[in-house]
Amino acid sequence: MSTDNSDRKRSASPRGADNETKKGRLERFVAEQQLLSSQSIPTPHTPHVIQTQRLPDSLRKKILVTGGAGFVGSHLVDLLMSQGHEVVVLDNFFTGRKANVEHWLHHPNFSLVRHDVTQPILLEIDQIYHLACPASPPHYQYNPVKTIKTSTMGTINMLGLAKRVKARILLASTSEIYGDPTVHPQPESYWGNVNTIGPRACYDEGKRVAETMMYAYKNQNGVSVRIARIFNTFGPRMHPNDGRVVSNFIIQSLQNKDITIYGSGAQTRSFQYVDDLVKGLHALMNGDYDLPVNLGNPDEYSIKDFATKIRDMTQSKSEIIFLPKVADDPSQREPDISTARRELNWEPRVSVEEGLRKTIEYFRGEVDAAGEIVPTGPDASKPKGAA
Ligand SMILES: O=C(O)[C@H]1O[C@H](OP(=O)(O)OP(=O)(O)OC[C@H]2O[C@@H](n3ccc(=O)[nH]c3=O)[C@H](O)[C@@H]2O)[C@H](O)[C@@H](O)[C@@H]1O
């Protein structure tokens, strides 16, 4: 063993430098981890960075979002993550896309599980937003039996989970439960007009029985339930091959292709921007009101006027053409949102025009990236790229 001072000096200096580097590296690593746990990372789909709050354990909830990689689900995930909650997404990727949530994959508060809600799952969570179900008519009609299973078995499984862990559960129901409405606009008290054996029934009746199951579990087992009846919603992250009217008309217009109206175009819809919807879902989940609530924007358009509006906004040279009407297509739809106004202090803030501007920009990027997009027609079809 050497006791020579010069020896010690010689070896102390490189070891010191080594230690410095390790310490520096560690500090850098910690700083990077802290940065990563305080925000989303920019991705091609979501280039803007979303900051996440740091919540104390007592306020941080574990929140399950079924269908969280879908269009609406992923926007809701953004809101919940930004608030600092732990979010677990379940998605079977039938219509959801990993790209919709990939900006959160690195974040310690976020988990993504490939799972089909028709199978039970055991999790420890505080709240459940149950959104899982294809919502576009060509997609939910592709495998009607599976659509029914998703709404029935899927909802039973989530209610069983809610019961076991005493979590509050919110069901994403739909304006489709009113069918082809004979009352206009539609208040929650209207019981609806659905053809039980028509091509839309797998979705409409599935959601109706899902609502029934929510109240059966509430009354029989004391489960805390919330029901949102969601009216037509649009915004960035809609699947370009979704087949619904907003995505089809914008994609057709951007490519100067024919804009396809099914039927006369006299049928009406009322369109809400997705940011308004997720704020409404959040207010409903965290409020006291536990009867169904319509969430939609009462700004009603005929489909023909809507086609013209999108063509004008995109400065397109598209022709508007008329194809046969689809079976059981509701002839009119407008939400009565007085319950949401009264009970949730909620109403839409984003105008259809402002929402369309953002959505057109998003689809412009999708069309540029893809080269060409052929929109999905009215017939039942498998979602493009579905798992
Ligand atoms: O977007 C939504 O939120 C709703 O979409 C669908 O209901 P629907 O109103 O029929 O939605 P679209 O497929 O977007 O159709 C709206 C209207 O536009 C028409 N349409 C659609 C697509 C198209 O290329 N051309 C066209 O004229 C349809 O025939 C219909 O009259 C779903 O069934 C609802 O569950 C969902 O909540």
The ligand as a MOL file (V3000), in Angstrom:
LIG
                    3D

  0  0  0     0  0            999 V3000
M  V30 BEGIN CTAB
M  V30 COUNTS 37 39 0 0 0
M  V30 BEGIN ATOM
M  V30 1 O -70.5390 12.8250 -34.6650 0
M  V30 2 C -71.2160 12.4610 -33.6980 0
M  V30 3 O -71.0390 12.9290 -32.6270 0
M  V30 4 C -72.3090 11.4310 -33.8580 0
M  V30 5 O -72.1270 10.8020 -35.1280 0
M  V30 6 C -73.0610 9.8240 -35.5060 0
M  V30 7 O -74.2920 10.3640 -35.8320 0
M  V30 8 P -74.5970 11.1960 -37.1720 0
M  V30 9 O -75.2160 12.4610 -36.7160 0
M  V30 10 O -75.3800 10.4200 -38.1450 0
M  V30 11 O -73.1690 11.5800 -37.7650 0
M  V30 12 P -72.5640 11.6880 -39.2150 0
M  V30 13 O -72.1910 10.3640 -39.7690 0
M  V30 14 O -71.5020 12.7010 -39.0990 0
M  V30 15 O -73.7550 12.2190 -40.1400 0
M  V30 16 C -74.3710 13.4720 -39.9740 0
M  V30 17 C -75.2700 13.7130 -41.1720 0
M  V30 18 O -74.4640 13.9490 -42.3250 0
M  V30 19 C -74.7850 13.0300 -43.3550 0
M  V30 20 N -73.5340 12.7320 -44.0890 0
M  V30 21 C -72.4890 12.1050 -43.5160 0
M  V30 22 C -71.3280 11.8760 -44.2050 0
M  V30 23 C -71.2420 12.2760 -45.5470 0
M  V30 24 O -70.2200 12.0940 -46.2640 0
M  V30 25 N -72.3120 12.8910 -46.0920 0
M  V30 26 C -73.4520 13.1440 -45.4070 0
M  V30 27 O -74.4060 13.7160 -45.9600 0
M  V30 28 C -75.4190 11.8470 -42.6600 0
M  V30 29 O -76.2560 11.1160 -43.5340 0
M  V30 30 C -76.1520 12.5370 -41.5340 0
M  V30 31 O -77.3890 13.0080 -41.9970 0
M  V30 32 C -73.1170 8.8020 -34.3950 0
M  V30 33 O -74.0670 7.8420 -34.6230 0
M  V30 34 C -73.3020 9.4190 -33.0570 0
M  V30 35 O -73.2010 8.4850 -32.0490 0
M  V30 36 C -72.2560 10.4200 -32.7750 0
M  V30 37 O -72.5010 10.9810 -31.5210 0
M  V30 END ATOM
M  V30 BEGIN BOND
M  V30 1 2 1 2
M  V30 2 1 2 3
M  V30 3 1 2 4
M  V30 4 1 4 5
M  V30 5 1 4 36
M  V30 6 1 5 6
M  V30 7 1 6 7
M  V30 8 1 6 32
M  V30 9 1 7 8
M  V30 10 2 8 9
M  V30 11 1 8 10
M  V30 12 1 8 11
M  V30 13 1 11 12
M  V30 14 2 12 13
M  V30 15 1 12 14
M  V30 16 1 12 15
M  V30 17 1 15 16
M  V30 18 1 16 17
M  V30 19 1 17 18
M  V30 20 1 17 30
M  V30 21 1 18 19
M  V30 22 1 19 20
M  V30 23 1 19 28
M  V30 24 1 20 21
M  V30 25 1 20 26
M  V30 26 2 21 22
M  V30 27 1 22 23
M  V30 28 2 23 24
M  V30 29 1 23 25
M  V30 30 1 25 26
M  V30 31 2 26 27
M  V30 32 1 28 29
M  V30 33 1 28 30
M  V30 34 1 30 31
M  V30 35 1 32 33
M  V30 36 1 32 34
M  V30 37 1 34 35
M  V30 38 1 34 36
M  V30 39 1 36 37
M  V30 END BOND
M  V30 END CTAB
M  END
